[in-house]
Amino acid sequence: MRARKPPTMTDVAKRAGVSPATVSNVLAGRKAVDPDLVARVRQAAAELDYQIDRAASHLRGGKSRVIGILVPSLENTFFTSLIAAVERQLQEEGYDILVASANDDERVERRRLAALLSWRPAGVIIVPAHDSFANRDLLDAAALPYVVLDRVGTDLQADIVAIDNVQAGRDATTHLINLGHRDIWVVASALKLLNIRQRCEGVQLACREAGVKLPKFIEVGMTFEAVAESLEGQFETSGRPSAVIALTNFATMAVLAAFSKNQISVPAEVSLVGFDDYAWMSASNPSITAIRQPVNGMGAAAWDCLRRRIGGDVAAPTRHELTAHLKIRQSTRAVPLPIDITQRQ
């Protein structure tokens, strides 16, 4: 039996009752098309299982419809959420994505970035492995537009999308101080990263404003296992605090694991503020008070900026700093007031 011939753009056009040019415009996203025609073309393409040939389209038009995305790790839910947020923004405009991970290693980052650039994408969105972003020379040499997300050095001359990390740390700490907590631990992944140092700066700022002692800062590493192991050692040598602020989602999960292993009840014995707000945090028992990063807003801002650059915008680099919000739930509670035994007599 002969193999079934793949459907062509002409086949889609015949089924949808439109011209091949209309099919091309709908599937490649090059021009605005009437919504009814868009629906007909997409339905016909789905029925025929038609897949647009991006490589051929690129050769014909001389313009890539692919965006490269490079993140430090695909094991970190925050980064995969960012990828999904960007993808939602660009998929309606006929762009595809190529995704790679640096495994938190600048040498790996360089290889993966070079591989992405070999596909000649229209642009790149990148969360660097380190603040220095030493591999940006590859992007500059390729003369492609790019946007830097989340991890941004102080001297970086590029389009940037980040959050106000200082305010995020300040809000988390102020919440605990207002509940009466004074013995606070801050669980930080890697203080070499500027965004983590900024969150710590916000913590310190809140303590100074309230006139309370600074918390204990614990640097625990980048993986779940490293965080959990480090915390267990801290419990053995330093006892336990009245509250913990975890500055990443990995740290939040590892803190909970360490609490469970040491039979520490949240929030009866220790209150917890986490970072990055996911569905499991509101579904867990107790639900987790957390700093919610505006992931969808970050994805939208990154794509808006990159799209303008792809379109020829040559204005000076821009910086978009979004606000994270504290979501108060059950994992934090007020410190019980000491019992005045004189009132019992």
Secondary structure as GFF3:
##gff-version 3
##sequence-region A 1 345
A	DSSP	alpha_helix	9	16	.	.	.	ID=ss1
A	DSSP	alpha_helix	20	28	.	.	.	ID=ss2
A	DSSP	alpha_helix	35	48	.	.	.	ID=ss3
A	DSSP	alpha_helix	54	61	.	.	.	ID=ss4
A	DSSP	beta_strand	66	71	.	.	.	ID=ss5
A	DSSP	alpha_helix	77	90	.	.	.	ID=ss6
A	DSSP	three_ten_helix	91	93	.	.	.	ID=ss7
A	DSSP	beta_strand	96	101	.	.	.	ID=ss8
A	DSSP	alpha_helix	106	117	.	.	.	ID=ss9
A	DSSP	beta_strand	123	126	.	.	.	ID=ss10
A	DSSP	alpha_helix	136	142	.	.	.	ID=ss11
A	DSSP	beta_strand	146	149	.	.	.	ID=ss12
A	DSSP	beta_strand	159	163	.	.	.	ID=ss13
A	DSSP	alpha_helix	165	178	.	.	.	ID=ss14
A	DSSP	beta_strand	184	188	.	.	.	ID=ss15
A	DSSP	alpha_helix	194	210	.	.	.	ID=ss16
A	DSSP	beta_strand	216	219	.	.	.	ID=ss17
A	DSSP	alpha_helix	224	238	.	.	.	ID=ss18
A	DSSP	beta_strand	243	246	.	.	.	ID=ss19
A	DSSP	alpha_helix	249	261	.	.	.	ID=ss20
A	DSSP	beta_strand	271	275	.	.	.	ID=ss21
A	DSSP	alpha_helix	279	283	.	.	.	ID=ss22
A	DSSP	beta_strand	289	292	.	.	.	ID=ss23
A	DSSP	alpha_helix	295	310	.	.	.	ID=ss24
A	DSSP	beta_strand	319	322	.	.	.	ID=ss25
A	DSSP	beta_strand	325	327	.	.	.	ID=ss26
A	DSSP	three_ten_helix	341	344	.	.	.	ID=ss27
###
